[in-house]
Amino acid sequence: MSGQALRDLNTLPGSERKNESSSKGIMKPFTEKTNGNLDNWQRQNPASLSSTSINEGEAGNNGVEVGASEVEYIESENLTDLEDVDMSLKTLLAGLDSKDWVLVCEALNNVRRLSIFHKEAMLEMLENVILLIVKSLKSPRSAICKTAIMTSEDIFNAYNDHIIDSVDPLLVQLLLKSSQDKRFVCEAAEKALIAMTTWVSPALLLPKLHPYLKHKNPRIRAKASMCFCQSVPRMGMEGINAYGIDKLIHVAASQLSDQLPESREAARSLLLELQTVYEKSQISPSITESEHPQTSSWEHFCQAKLSPLSAQAVLRVTNITRDLVLGS
């Protein structure tokens, strides 16, 4: 993991909220003047920004800046293709790096369109595009931030494992955004994280997630635990055995005593998955329980791999859950 990613991660959500509140008084409505390139940009790219009115009460509840224009957040399935792909590619990086927030949002939506309709055309510049998406994720302006989060989701859907070498800074920001109190940003970030765990191979993603399971911010740990838990079952029995059940059970056991219930619940789900995989893997024509009674025992496995206290906690969780299932 890069040093820059670690520095970003130490920026906690509280400080981000402070930046948000400090920016409220200086934001201008959508009718503000933009630079001379705006007209040209809008002619070259389909419009996706709307100046619809904003309800102050609803804005306050959702964390949107009152007084700022509202951006039309377009769902992926409603995005239309670009009229001029070549021109959009030529102006893409400049738009993403613009000081004009309207142009940045438009460029982000064009990244989404390219990902959906012309992903091969953007593949060579993907690394630079991701760096500029990360810049937008750090923006104190919510319109830019949420559009960048939605862009991240589409990037995961389109490029899968191609983004693994660039995923660290994206992962840092999405964990931060999914852990803050601004609900509409938090929900969008959670969707992007689900897309990441769905479309990026678990064997590549789990090592990226592992450091955040020990982060000092409990909310970061909780989101990382949930992503980790969602990724493991996608490996299947062979993949889990190849990755190492012993490594995974240590991860799950450490999260059982975490501060937040989300982490503990993710750990319970992971342990039940590991127990199922372990017991199925012990069923083999060449190995019978009478020949090797201890090797086929989940209890013995836990006691052999974990400290006595951790093994006791793991067995308590898995045994209680099994008793509940059998009782029902």
Secondary structure as GFF3:
##gff-version 3
##sequence-region A 1 328
A	DSSP	alpha_helix	3	9	.	.	.	ID=ss1
A	DSSP	alpha_helix	13	23	.	.	.	ID=ss2
A	DSSP	three_ten_helix	24	26	.	.	.	ID=ss3
A	DSSP	alpha_helix	37	44	.	.	.	ID=ss4
A	DSSP	alpha_helix	56	62	.	.	.	ID=ss5
A	DSSP	three_ten_helix	76	78	.	.	.	ID=ss6
A	DSSP	alpha_helix	85	96	.	.	.	ID=ss7
A	DSSP	alpha_helix	101	117	.	.	.	ID=ss8
A	DSSP	alpha_helix	119	122	.	.	.	ID=ss9
A	DSSP	three_ten_helix	123	125	.	.	.	ID=ss10
A	DSSP	alpha_helix	126	137	.	.	.	ID=ss11
A	DSSP	alpha_helix	142	159	.	.	.	ID=ss12
A	DSSP	three_ten_helix	160	166	.	.	.	ID=ss13
A	DSSP	alpha_helix	167	177	.	.	.	ID=ss14
A	DSSP	alpha_helix	183	199	.	.	.	ID=ss15
A	DSSP	alpha_helix	202	209	.	.	.	ID=ss16
A	DSSP	three_ten_helix	210	214	.	.	.	ID=ss17
A	DSSP	alpha_helix	218	231	.	.	.	ID=ss18
A	DSSP	three_ten_helix	232	235	.	.	.	ID=ss19
A	DSSP	alpha_helix	236	243	.	.	.	ID=ss20
A	DSSP	alpha_helix	245	255	.	.	.	ID=ss21
A	DSSP	alpha_helix	261	281	.	.	.	ID=ss22
A	DSSP	alpha_helix	298	305	.	.	.	ID=ss23
A	DSSP	alpha_helix	308	327	.	.	.	ID=ss24
###
